[in-house]
Amino acid sequence: MTQYGKRTVQFPITLEEAPALVRRIGEQMASGVISLEGRSIEIDGYESIGISLKRTGDKLRARVKVKFPKRPGEAGDPDGGDPDGSDGDDD
């Protein structure tokens, strides 16, 4: 199945859980599906996978974002004529 757009999962974790989270995501990538917080994201055809950890006091907010190609004809599509290739996302 062709996927388009972005899929994002955000959730709180502790500092101690962060290394295991990154390892788990790496292992799951080999199977083609990332499963976090009750959500599964098939990553076939992905363009990028981002993992961010942001401190919020004594905890972290984990965010995993999987980007897929834009739909044909959307702004930023090679056929759509976005000259700099930017997707407008700062991260």
C-alpha positions in Angstrom: 0.0 0.0 0.0 1.4 3.4 -1.0 1.4 5.9 1.9 1.6 9.6 1.8 2.1 12.4 4.3 3.3 12.0 7.9 2.6 9.7 10.9 3.5 11.0 14.3 3.4 9.3 17.8 4.2 11.4 20.9 4.3 10.1 24.5 6.0 10.7 27.9 9.0 8.6 29.0 11.6 8.7 31.6 15.3 9.5 31.0 16.1 5.9 31.9 13.7 4.5 29.2 15.2 6.6 26.3 18.0 4.3 25.3 15.7 1.2 25.2 13.2 3.2 23.1 15.8 4.0 20.5 17.0 0.4 20.4 13.4 -0.9 20.1 12.7 1.5 17.2 15.8 0.3 15.4 14.9 -3.3 15.8 11.3 -2.7 14.7 12.5 -0.9 11.5 14.0 -4.2 10.4 10.6 -5.8 10.5 9.0 -2.9 8.5 6.6 -1.8 11.2 7.1 0.6 14.2 4.7 -0.1 17.1 4.5 2.5 19.9 1.9 3.4 22.4 -0.7 1.1 20.8 -0.1 2.5 17.3 1.6 0.7 14.4 3.1 2.5 11.5 4.1 0.5 8.4 7.3 2.1 7.1 7.5 0.7 3.6 8.4 3.6 1.3 9.3 6.1 4.0 11.4 9.2 3.2 12.5 9.9 6.7 12.1 8.7 10.3 12.8 11.2 13.1 13.1 10.5 16.8 13.1 13.5 19.1 13.4 13.6 22.9 12.5 16.8 24.7 13.1 17.4 28.4 10.0 18.5 30.4 11.2 18.7 34.0 12.3 15.3 35.1 10.6 13.5 32.2 11.0 13.4 28.5 8.5 13.8 25.7 9.3 11.3 22.9 8.2 12.0 19.4 8.6 9.6 16.5 7.7 11.0 13.1 7.6 9.0 9.8 7.4 11.0 6.6 6.3 9.5 3.3 6.3 11.1 -0.2 3.8 13.8 -0.9 0.8 12.8 -3.1 1.3 13.5 -6.7 0.3 17.0 -7.5 0.7 18.3 -3.9 2.9 21.4 -3.3 6.5 20.3 -3.0 6.0 17.4 -5.4 8.7 17.2 -8.1 6.0 17.5 -10.6 4.3 20.3 -8.6 7.2 22.7 -9.0 8.5 23.5 -5.4 11.9 25.0 -6.4 13.8 24.4 -3.2 12.3 21.0 -2.3 11.3 22.3 1.2 8.4 20.6 2.9 7.9 23.6 5.2 8.7 21.5 8.3 11.4 22.9 10.5 12.7 19.6 11.9 
